[in-house]
Structure formats: structure tokens, C-alpha cells
């Protein structure tokens, strides 16, 4: 599994993209974070449109570098 890096963040905005690809990218971001939180910013129950904000801290330590 490749490590998610700071320079990978702009790829989250690449569009159009499939939900499966976006799910994988966001999953990698969360897995490689020290902490993460989500906030539902907007939800339209009539149209199903939503906006979710993710906030967290990426683990910048390289694997195997030791702490």
C-alpha cells in the first residue's frame, strides 16, 4: 500500500472521478492520518445533495524511520 503524502492532496479534487476512486483516495488519506474528523456541512433532503468536510493531520513520519 502506498503512503498518502501531502503532495497527493490536490488529486482529491480531480474531477470527474468515480465514487470508487474517490473512496480509495479518501480512505488512504484517513488511514495515513494521525487524527481525522468529518463534519456534514450541508444536506438537502429533497435532492440528496450533500457536502462533507474532512479535517485531520497527515502522519508525516516515514515508515521505518522510527520515532
Secondary structure as UniProt FT lines:
FT   HELIX           6..13
FT   HELIX           19..31
FT   STRAND          33..43
FT   TURN            45..47
FT   STRAND          50..58
FT   TURN            63..64
//
